Amino acid sequence: MAFDFKSIKSLFVIEEEKPGAGKPPASKGTRPSSNPNDPKKAMVKESTAGKPGKVSAKFTDILFGALEKNNLPGVDYLEYKQSLQSLEKMAMEEKVRYQSAFAMAQAMGATPPKLIETASHYLDVLKGEEAKFEQALANQETAKVEGRKNRINQLEAAAQKKVEQIKQLTGEVKKHQVEMEKLRQEIGQATTNMETTKNNFIASYNTLVAQILKDVENMKKYLK
């Protein structure tokens, strides 16, 4: 029997986690295994950094699409899963439900090894999708994370270079300020010296001119 996307999706109870909600309820008749050596634990992925993820319709649809694309011909795990689902609403123990569903599948030629083998096939399909996702995620990390990390390193190097330049320029500014202050002092001293020289010249000039003017005045007065 061929299963389309909607048929496969209807076989699994997938509830999207809503904000503030607790863990989604498990399918009817299922009980979590307490065996730490349970092989299925190797297939289950743990959230990174201790942050629980949320079931996403986007990703579950991708996974269901992969199952549809890789659906095996004949009676396999998916047909058995459909039989299990049809018995889910009936009041019966889990063991009886699994055995009753197998009786239906057995009539169509199914065997326990074949059901387990085909279920493993679909697990491998999902594992392949996981590998694709991990590769896509790695590509995203390279494109969006590593590129930004490299840019950070470039900016840190540029910033450090500018810090060194600022230190150098600050030192040069201080040297210029010291030189300017020295020049101001020299200008002040030079100005004082010039004023003194000017005043000394004027004093000398006035003294000499005064004497000559007095002689001129006396010559006019006495020499007639």
C-alpha positions as CSV (number, residue, x, y, z in Angstrom):
1,M,0.0,0.0,0.0
2,A,1.3,3.4,-1.0
3,F,1.1,6.2,1.6
4,D,0.9,9.8,0.5
5,F,2.1,12.7,2.7
6,K,-1.2,13.3,4.5
7,S,-1.6,9.5,5.2
8,I,1.8,9.2,6.7
9,K,1.3,12.4,8.7
10,S,-2.0,11.0,10.1
11,L,-0.2,8.0,11.5
12,F,1.8,10.0,14.1
13,V,0.7,12.1,17.0
14,I,2.7,15.3,16.7
15,E,1.6,18.3,18.7
16,E,3.4,21.6,18.4
17,E,4.4,23.0,21.8
18,K,2.7,26.3,22.6
19,P,4.3,29.1,24.5
20,G,4.0,28.4,28.3
21,A,2.8,24.9,27.7
22,G,4.5,21.8,29.3
23,K,5.7,18.7,27.5
24,P,3.3,17.4,24.8
25,P,1.3,14.4,25.9
26,A,2.6,11.0,24.7
27,S,0.6,8.8,22.4
28,K,-2.0,6.6,24.0
29,G,-0.7,3.3,25.3
30,T,2.9,4.4,25.3
31,R,5.1,4.4,28.4
32,P,8.6,5.8,28.6
33,S,11.3,3.1,29.0
34,S,13.2,3.1,32.2
35,N,16.0,0.9,30.8
36,P,19.2,3.0,30.4
37,N,20.5,0.5,27.8
38,D,17.5,0.9,25.5
39,P,18.9,1.0,21.9
40,K,16.3,3.6,20.9
41,K,18.1,6.1,23.2
42,A,20.9,6.3,20.7
43,M,18.4,7.6,18.1
44,V,17.0,10.3,20.4
45,K,18.7,13.7,20.2
46,E,19.2,15.9,23.2
47,S,18.8,19.7,23.0
48,T,22.0,21.7,23.0
49,A,23.0,24.0,25.8
50,G,20.3,22.5,28.1
51,K,17.5,24.4,26.2
52,P,14.5,22.3,25.2
53,G,13.4,22.7,21.6
54,K,9.8,23.1,20.3
55,V,8.1,20.8,17.9
56,S,8.0,22.6,14.6
57,A,5.5,21.9,11.8
58,K,8.2,23.1,9.3
59,F,10.6,20.3,10.3
60,T,8.0,17.6,10.9
61,D,6.6,18.2,7.4
62,I,10.2,17.8,6.0
63,L,10.6,14.5,7.9
64,F,7.2,13.2,6.8
65,G,8.0,14.2,3.2
66,A,11.2,12.1,3.4
67,L,9.2,9.1,4.7
68,E,6.8,9.5,1.8
69,K,9.6,9.6,-0.7
70,N,11.2,6.5,0.7
71,N,8.0,4.5,1.3
72,L,8.7,0.8,0.8
73,P,6.3,-1.3,-1.4
74,G,4.1,-4.0,0.2
75,V,3.1,-4.4,3.8
76,D,5.6,-2.9,6.1
77,Y,5.9,-0.9,9.3
78,L,3.7,1.9,8.0
79,E,0.8,-0.4,7.4
80,Y,1.3,-1.9,10.8
81,K,1.4,1.6,12.3
82,Q,-2.0,2.3,10.6
83,S,-3.4,-0.9,12.2
84,L,-2.1,0.2,15.6
85,Q,-3.7,3.6,15.1
86,S,-7.1,2.1,14.3
87,L,-7.0,0.2,17.6
88,E,-5.8,3.2,19.6
89,K,-9.3,4.3,20.7
90,M,-10.3,0.8,21.9
91,A,-9.9,-0.1,25.5
92,M,-7.2,-2.7,25.4
93,E,-3.7,-3.1,26.9
94,E,-0.7,-2.0,24.9
95,K,0.4,-5.6,24.5
96,V,-3.0,-6.7,23.1
97,R,-3.1,-3.7,20.8
98,Y,0.3,-4.5,19.3
99,Q,-0.6,-8.2,18.9
100,S,-4.0,-7.4,17.4
101,A,-2.5,-5.0,14.9
102,F,0.1,-7.7,14.0
103,A,-2.7,-10.2,13.3
104,M,-4.1,-7.8,10.7
105,A,-0.7,-7.3,9.1
106,Q,0.2,-11.0,9.3
107,A,-2.9,-11.7,7.1
108,M,-1.2,-9.6,4.4
109,G,2.1,-11.4,4.7
110,A,3.9,-9.4,7.4
111,T,6.3,-11.0,9.9
112,P,7.9,-9.5,13.1
113,P,11.4,-9.3,11.6
114,K,10.1,-7.6,8.4
115,L,8.2,-5.0,10.5
116,I,11.2,-4.3,12.6
117,E,13.5,-4.2,9.6
118,T,11.2,-1.8,7.7
119,A,10.8,0.4,10.8
120,S,14.6,0.5,10.9
121,H,14.6,1.5,7.3
122,Y,12.4,4.6,8.2
123,L,14.7,5.4,11.1
124,D,17.6,5.4,8.7
125,V,15.6,7.7,6.4
126,L,15.1,10.1,9.3
127,K,18.8,9.7,10.3
128,G,19.6,10.7,6.7
129,E,17.5,13.8,7.1
130,E,19.3,14.6,10.3
131,A,22.6,14.4,8.5
132,K,21.3,16.8,5.8
133,F,20.1,19.2,8.5
134,E,23.4,19.0,10.3
135,Q,25.3,19.8,7.1
136,A,22.9,22.7,6.3
137,L,23.3,24.0,9.8
138,A,27.1,23.7,9.5
139,N,26.9,25.7,6.2
140,Q,24.8,28.3,8.0
141,E,27.3,28.5,10.8
142,T,30.1,29.0,8.3
143,A,28.1,31.7,6.4
144,K,26.5,33.5,9.3
145,V,28.6,32.8,12.3
146,E,32.2,32.2,11.2
147,G,32.1,35.1,8.8
148,R,31.0,37.4,11.7
149,K,33.7,35.9,14.0
150,N,36.3,36.7,11.3
151,R,34.9,40.2,11.0
152,I,35.1,40.6,14.8
153,N,38.8,39.6,14.7
154,Q,39.4,42.1,11.9
155,L,37.7,44.9,13.8
156,E,39.6,44.0,17.0
157,A,42.9,44.2,15.1
158,A,41.9,47.5,13.5
159,A,40.8,48.9,16.8
160,Q,44.0,47.8,18.5
161,K,46.0,49.4,15.7
162,K,44.1,52.6,16.1
163,V,44.6,52.5,19.9
164,E,48.3,52.3,19.2
165,Q,48.0,55.2,16.8
166,I,46.1,57.2,19.3
167,K,48.9,56.5,21.9
168,Q,51.5,57.6,19.4
169,L,49.5,60.7,18.4
170,T,48.8,61.6,22.0
171,G,52.6,61.4,22.7
172,E,53.2,63.6,19.6
173,V,50.6,66.1,20.8
174,K,52.2,66.3,24.2
175,K,55.6,67.0,22.6
176,H,54.1,69.7,20.4
177,Q,52.4,71.3,23.5
178,V,55.7,71.3,25.3
179,E,57.5,72.8,22.3
180,M,54.7,75.4,21.9
181,E,55.0,76.4,25.6
182,K,58.8,76.8,25.2
183,L,58.3,78.9,22.1
184,R,55.7,81.1,24.0
185,Q,58.3,81.6,26.7
186,E,61.0,82.5,24.2
187,I,58.6,84.9,22.5
188,G,57.8,86.5,25.8
189,Q,61.5,86.8,26.6
190,A,62.3,88.1,23.1
191,T,59.5,90.7,23.4
192,T,60.8,91.9,26.8
193,N,64.3,92.1,25.4
194,M,63.2,94.1,22.4
195,E,61.1,96.5,24.6
196,T,64.2,97.0,26.8
197,T,66.4,97.6,23.8
198,K,63.9,100.0,22.3
199,N,63.5,101.9,25.6
200,N,67.3,102.0,26.0
201,F,67.7,103.4,22.5
202,I,65.0,106.0,23.1
203,A,66.6,107.1,26.3
204,S,70.0,107.3,24.7
205,Y,68.5,109.2,21.7
206,N,66.6,111.6,23.8
207,T,69.7,112.4,25.9
208,L,71.8,113.0,22.9
209,V,69.1,115.0,21.1
210,A,68.5,117.1,24.2
211,Q,72.1,118.0,24.4
212,I,72.3,119.0,20.8
213,L,69.1,121.0,21.0
214,K,70.5,122.8,24.0
215,D,73.7,123.6,22.2
216,V,71.7,124.9,19.1
217,E,69.6,127.0,21.4
218,N,72.7,128.5,23.1
219,M,74.5,129.1,19.9
220,K,71.5,131.1,18.6
221,K,71.5,132.9,21.8
222,Y,75.1,133.7,22.3
223,L,76.6,133.7,18.8
224,K,75.4,136.9,17.1
